[in-house]
Structure formats: structure tokens, C-alpha cells
Amino acid sequence: MTTEPGKMESIRKWVVEHKLRAVGCLWLSGIGSSIAYNWSRPNMKTSVKIIHARLHAQALTLAALAGAAAVEYYDHHFHQESKMAKYTNQFLAHSHKD
């Protein structure tokens, strides 16, 4: 009987494998939502709206990088098999036949 990994474990695994993509998607959604929010405020100049959107996205990116670092730390300390061991085992399993 196999157990299906939980949702948090699946998310953790995806973030570990796609760190830059996760941070980039978070940045893009952050700047998009910040621009949408700032554009709904008519009493601000366009340059101020863009600056606010950039600042919000920058803060969100820093938070995403910190989150990715935390996931990497968790993965390194609580999952015994490292990537190096996984690849070593993969190559040793396919030894040459004489």
C-alpha cells in the first residue's frame, strides 16, 4: 500500500525543484496585483503608482526568497537523502556489464 504525499509535501517538493520559477511567479503576481490596486486610486500620479507597485513586488520577492531559503534549509536538515546521494545511487545502479 502506497501513501500519497500530502499537499504541503507536494508544494515543498515543487518549490525545492523550481525555486526561481516560484519566486518569479510570485513577483509577477505581486507586481500585477499591486498595479491593479494602485490604478484603482485616482488621486495618485502614474509615476507614484509604478513606484509603489515596484516596492510591493520587491518586498514580496524578498519574502519569497526567504521562504525558498527556509524550504531549502528544511529539506537539507530533515530529509536525509541529498541530491548528490540520489544521483550517485542512480548512476551506481546502472553499472556497466562486462
MDAnalysis code that builds the backbone (N, CA, C; Angstrom):
import MDAnalysis as mda
import numpy as np

u = mda.Universe.empty(294, n_residues=98, atom_resindex=np.repeat(np.arange(98), 3), trajectory=True)
u.add_TopologyAttr("name", ["N", "CA", "C"] * 98)
u.add_TopologyAttr("resid", np.arange(1, 99))
u.add_TopologyAttr("resname", ["MET", "THR", "THR", "GLU", "PRO", "GLY", "LYS", "MET", "GLU", "SER", "ILE", "ARG", "LYS", "TRP", "VAL", "VAL", "GLU", "HIS", "LYS", "LEU", "ARG", "ALA", "VAL", "GLY", "CYS", "LEU", "TRP", "LEU", "SER", "GLY", "ILE", "GLY", "SER", "SER", "ILE", "ALA", "TYR", "ASN", "TRP", "SER", "ARG", "PRO", "ASN", "MET", "LYS", "THR", "SER", "VAL", "LYS", "ILE", "ILE", "HIS", "ALA", "ARG", "LEU", "HIS", "ALA", "GLN", "ALA", "LEU", "THR", "LEU", "ALA", "ALA", "LEU", "ALA", "GLY", "ALA", "ALA", "ALA", "VAL", "GLU", "TYR", "TYR", "ASP", "HIS", "HIS", "PHE", "HIS", "GLN", "GLU", "SER", "LYS", "MET", "ALA", "LYS", "TYR", "THR", "ASN", "GLN", "PHE", "LEU", "ALA", "HIS", "SER", "HIS", "LYS", "ASP"])
u.atoms.positions = np.array([
    [0.850, -1.173, 0.000],
    [0.000, 0.000, 0.000],
    [0.899, 1.242, 0.000],
    [0.663, 2.137, -0.957],
    [1.447, 3.364, -1.034],
    [0.619, 4.520, -0.499],
    [1.292, 5.396, 0.169],
    [0.596, 6.566, 0.682],
    [0.884, 7.742, -0.231],
    [-0.134, 8.495, -0.494],
    [0.002, 9.671, -1.343],
    [0.550, 10.824, -0.498],
    [1.555, 11.542, -1.021],
    [2.103, 12.649, -0.223],
    [1.049, 13.729, -0.016],
    [1.160, 14.399, 1.126],
    [0.212, 15.446, 1.444],
    [0.402, 16.662, 0.551],
    [-0.544, 17.566, 0.633],
    [-0.492, 18.761, -0.207],
    [0.720, 19.622, 0.139],
    [1.021, 19.794, 1.418],
    [2.174, 20.606, 1.811],
    [3.474, 19.958, 1.342],
    [3.562, 18.647, 1.402],
    [4.758, 17.942, 0.934],
    [4.921, 18.112, -0.575],
    [3.815, 18.069, -1.304],
    [3.880, 18.278, -2.753],
    [4.330, 19.693, -3.089],
    [3.821, 20.672, -2.353],
    [4.218, 22.067, -2.568],
    [5.690, 22.243, -2.236],
    [6.135, 21.667, -1.122],
    [7.540, 21.763, -0.728],
    [8.444, 21.169, -1.794],
    [8.062, 20.020, -2.310],
    [8.866, 19.353, -3.329],
    [8.941, 20.195, -4.602],
    [7.810, 20.780, -5.012],
    [7.801, 21.610, -6.214],
    [8.674, 22.843, -6.021],
    [8.586, 23.486, -4.852],
    [9.391, 24.685, -4.587],
    [10.877, 24.337, -4.582],
    [11.239, 23.187, -4.016],
    [12.647, 22.781, -3.992],
    [13.161, 22.588, -5.419],
    [12.350, 22.007, -6.282],
    [12.778, 21.736, -7.654],
    [12.700, 22.962, -8.560],
    [11.846, 23.926, -8.241],
    [11.622, 25.082, -9.116],
    [11.701, 26.391, -8.333],
    [12.798, 26.622, -7.647],
    [12.921, 27.810, -6.791],
    [12.766, 29.105, -7.569],
    [13.509, 29.254, -8.646],
    [13.463, 30.507, -9.400],
    [12.107, 30.731, -10.049],
    [11.504, 29.680, -10.541],
    [10.171, 29.799, -11.147],
    [9.144, 30.233, -10.100],
    [9.241, 29.679, -8.895],
    [8.316, 30.048, -7.818],
    [8.469, 31.519, -7.446],
    [9.716, 31.969, -7.297],
    [9.960, 33.373, -6.948],
    [9.509, 34.286, -8.081],
    [9.786, 33.910, -9.318],
    [9.373, 34.720, -10.474],
    [7.863, 34.830, -10.602],
    [7.171, 33.721, -10.406],
    [5.699, 33.751, -10.470],
    [5.112, 34.602, -9.352],
    [5.701, 34.496, -8.175],
    [5.234, 35.307, -7.056],
    [5.475, 36.788, -7.323],
    [6.651, 37.115, -7.894],
    [6.958, 38.506, -8.230],
    [5.972, 39.029, -9.265],
    [5.728, 38.244, -10.315],
    [4.827, 38.680, -11.379],
    [3.406, 38.888, -10.860],
    [2.921, 37.976, -10.046],
    [1.576, 38.150, -9.493],
    [1.537, 39.317, -8.514],
    [2.619, 39.524, -7.771],
    [2.671, 40.647, -6.829],
    [2.661, 41.991, -7.524],
    [3.465, 42.129, -8.568],
    [3.503, 43.419, -9.257],
    [2.199, 43.644, -10.027],
    [1.634, 42.582, -10.583],
    [0.356, 42.719, -11.290],
    [-0.770, 43.142, -10.362],
    [-0.858, 42.514, -9.201],
    [-1.928, 42.884, -8.267],
    [-1.681, 44.264, -7.662],
    [-0.422, 44.628, -7.442],
    [-0.126, 45.949, -6.904],
    [-0.462, 47.046, -7.913],
    [-0.148, 46.809, -9.182],
    [-0.512, 47.785, -10.224],
    [-2.018, 47.906, -10.313],
    [-2.718, 46.778, -10.266],
    [-4.182, 46.819, -10.325],
    [-4.754, 47.602, -9.146],
    [-4.215, 47.375, -7.961],
    [-4.686, 48.096, -6.784],
    [-4.378, 49.588, -6.890],
    [-3.155, 49.924, -7.268],
    [-2.772, 51.335, -7.363],
    [-3.521, 52.069, -8.470],
    [-3.861, 51.378, -9.541],
    [-4.592, 52.035, -10.625],
    [-6.026, 52.352, -10.215],
    [-6.517, 51.698, -9.196],
    [-7.882, 51.992, -8.726],
    [-7.927, 53.239, -7.844],
    [-6.778, 53.824, -7.571],
    [-6.692, 55.030, -6.745],
    [-6.424, 56.230, -7.656],
    [-7.450, 57.006, -7.964],
    [-7.302, 58.065, -8.972],
    [-6.519, 59.291, -8.505],
    [-6.304, 59.463, -7.232],
    [-5.654, 60.677, -6.749],
    [-4.132, 60.584, -6.727],
    [-3.547, 59.519, -7.296],
    [-2.094, 59.361, -7.326],
    [-1.568, 59.564, -8.741],
    [-0.360, 60.112, -8.840],
    [0.280, 60.261, -10.141],
    [0.722, 58.885, -10.641],
    [0.822, 58.757, -11.958],
    [1.205, 57.482, -12.564],
    [2.582, 57.033, -12.093],
    [3.528, 57.954, -11.993],
    [4.876, 57.577, -11.557],
    [4.862, 57.031, -10.127],
    [4.041, 57.589, -9.276],
    [3.940, 57.116, -7.891],
    [3.301, 55.730, -7.857],
    [2.313, 55.503, -8.718],
    [1.679, 54.183, -8.798],
    [2.692, 53.118, -9.187],
    [3.534, 53.428, -10.162],
    [4.533, 52.470, -10.626],
    [5.588, 52.225, -9.543],
    [5.998, 53.286, -8.876],
    [6.986, 53.139, -7.805],
    [6.425, 52.279, -6.670],
    [5.182, 52.501, -6.298],
    [4.556, 51.698, -5.241],
    [4.458, 50.239, -5.661],
    [4.078, 49.999, -6.920],
    [3.973, 48.624, -7.406],
    [5.335, 47.935, -7.356],
    [6.384, 48.646, -7.748],
    [7.732, 48.077, -7.720],
    [8.167, 47.762, -6.293],
    [7.875, 48.670, -5.371],
    [8.243, 48.439, -3.969],
    [7.497, 47.248, -3.377],
    [6.207, 47.143, -3.694],
    [5.435, 45.997, -3.195],
    [5.988, 44.696, -3.764],
    [6.285, 44.691, -5.056],
    [6.817, 43.481, -5.679],
    [8.197, 43.143, -5.124],
    [8.997, 44.154, -4.850],
    [10.327, 43.919, -4.296],
    [10.226, 43.294, -2.897],
    [9.334, 43.807, -2.071],
    [9.139, 43.234, -0.734],
    [8.624, 41.797, -0.833],
    [7.705, 41.558, -1.768],
    [7.177, 40.210, -1.958],
    [8.272, 39.261, -2.440],
    [9.171, 39.750, -3.303],
    [10.274, 38.927, -3.781],
    [11.218, 38.559, -2.644],
    [11.530, 39.517, -1.789],
    [12.377, 39.213, -0.640],
    [11.727, 38.169, 0.267],
    [10.429, 38.287, 0.462],
    [9.713, 37.295, 1.269],
    [9.743, 35.922, 0.596],
    [9.594, 35.903, -0.727],
    [9.632, 34.633, -1.453],
    [11.013, 33.997, -1.386],
    [12.065, 34.819, -1.503],
    [13.424, 34.287, -1.385],
    [13.683, 33.736, 0.016],
    [13.187, 34.435, 1.026],
    [13.326, 33.941, 2.395],
    [12.564, 32.629, 2.569],
    [11.384, 32.550, 1.976],
    [10.611, 31.310, 2.029],
    [11.311, 30.166, 1.316],
    [11.891, 30.441, 0.144],
    [12.628, 29.408, -0.587],
    [13.843, 28.952, 0.202],
    [14.512, 29.901, 0.877],
    [15.658, 29.544, 1.716],
    [15.208, 28.674, 2.889],
    [14.067, 28.989, 3.471],
    [13.547, 28.184, 4.582],
    [13.196, 26.776, 4.117],
    [12.605, 26.662, 2.941],
    [12.276, 25.341, 2.393],
    [13.556, 24.557, 2.135],
    [14.570, 25.222, 1.571],
    [15.849, 24.559, 1.309],
    [16.501, 24.112, 2.621],
    [16.463, 24.957, 3.645],
    [17.010, 24.615, 4.957],
    [16.280, 23.402, 5.535],
    [14.960, 23.439, 5.474],
    [14.152, 22.322, 5.976],
    [14.483, 21.047, 5.213],
    [14.561, 21.152, 3.898],
    [14.847, 19.995, 3.064],
    [16.234, 19.433, 3.366],
    [17.193, 20.309, 3.591],
    [18.563, 19.869, 3.852],
    [18.690, 19.192, 5.217],
    [18.010, 19.708, 6.225],
    [18.178, 19.191, 7.583],
    [17.241, 18.047, 7.948],
    [16.105, 17.944, 7.294],
    [15.142, 16.937, 7.707],
    [14.917, 15.830, 6.689],
    [15.526, 15.926, 5.530],
    [15.441, 14.868, 4.528],
    [16.847, 14.333, 4.330],
    [17.049, 13.097, 4.731],
    [18.396, 12.536, 4.800],
    [19.052, 12.375, 3.436],
    [18.298, 11.963, 2.430],
    [18.901, 11.712, 1.128],
    [19.081, 13.023, 0.369],
    [20.304, 13.395, 0.141],
    [20.589, 14.628, -0.581],
    [20.496, 14.381, -2.086],
    [20.553, 15.456, -2.856],
    [20.527, 15.330, -4.307],
    [21.750, 14.565, -4.800],
    [22.899, 14.822, -4.185],
    [24.128, 14.145, -4.590],
    [23.996, 12.644, -4.369],
    [23.468, 12.251, -3.229],
    [23.301, 10.827, -2.942],
    [22.312, 10.201, -3.913],
    [21.257, 10.936, -4.261],
    [20.260, 10.427, -5.193],
    [20.881, 10.168, -6.559],
    [21.676, 11.116, -7.059],
    [22.315, 10.954, -8.361],
    [23.389, 9.874, -8.324],
    [24.135, 9.799, -7.224],
    [25.156, 8.760, -7.087],
    [24.507, 7.390, -7.122],
    [23.433, 7.221, -6.390],
    [22.719, 5.936, -6.385],
    [22.171, 5.605, -7.762],
    [21.715, 6.609, -8.479],
    [21.165, 6.394, -9.815],
    [22.247, 5.869, -10.755],
    [23.435, 6.467, -10.701],
    [24.495, 6.050, -11.606],
    [25.122, 4.729, -11.185],
    [25.199, 4.479, -9.896],
    [25.748, 3.208, -9.445],
    [24.811, 2.042, -9.725],
    [23.526, 2.307, -9.801],
    [22.558, 1.258, -10.080],
    [22.690, 0.740, -11.512],
    [23.225, 1.549, -12.413],
    [23.372, 1.182, -13.812],
    [24.836, 0.924, -14.124],
    [25.405, -0.057, -13.474],
    [26.829, -0.354, -13.711],
    [26.990, -1.023, -15.073],
    [28.174, -0.902, -15.609],
    [28.457, -1.475, -16.926],
    [28.514, -2.990, -16.852],
    [27.972, -3.622, -17.872],
    [28.009, -5.086, -17.931],
    [29.214, -5.511, -18.764],
    [29.948, -6.455, -18.255],
    [31.141, -6.926, -18.979],
    [30.804, -8.086, -19.883],
])
